[in-house]
């Protein structure tokens, strides 16, 4: 099928060292960087706070 992505080899031509550097940068970008437009907090923290504030709690029944 045209346009599908083979998930077994997402790295393309990256070496292990290049992939590790990319993964480290991606983690920093999403989880450590402070974003000024959202109150100087990391994007992952903002997302967690958003869903905590807008999602109704799940009610579970135990018997």
N, C-alpha and C positions, 0 to 999 in steps of 0.2 A: 504494500500500500504506500502510495506516495506521501511523503511528509511525516511519516511516523518516526519516532525516536527509539533507537535501540538502547534501553536502560541498562544493559549489561556493560556498556562502555561509554558512559557519559563524559569521560574525561577528554575525548578527542585525542589530540597529539601531546597532551601535557605529560611531563615526567612526574614521578612520585614527588619530587621536591617542589615542582611547580604547583602540583595539585594541593600539597600540604600548605604552601604559601597562600594559595587562593582560598582554601577552606578557613585558614586562620583569619584572613582579611574579612571574609564573609561573616564569620562569627563576631568579629569586632564591630563590623558595620551594623549588624542587627541587634547585638546584645550589650555592647559596651559604649558605643558612641553616644554622646549627648546631643540631642536634636533640639535646636533653639525654638522651632515653630511649635513644638509640643510640650513646652515647659522645661526644657533642659533635662529630659530623661531619655533613656534608651528607647528606641522604637518597640522592642519586645515588651518592655515594661508598660509602655503606653497601651499596647494592644491588650495585655493582660488586664490592666485597669479598665479599659473600655468594655471588654466582654464581662468582667465582673459586675460593672455598673448597669449594663443593659440586658443581661440575661436573667431570666427568671430562674430561681433555684429549682432543681429537680426534687420532687417529693418521692421518696421510696417507702414502700410499705413492707415491713417484715412481719412474718407470722410465726 
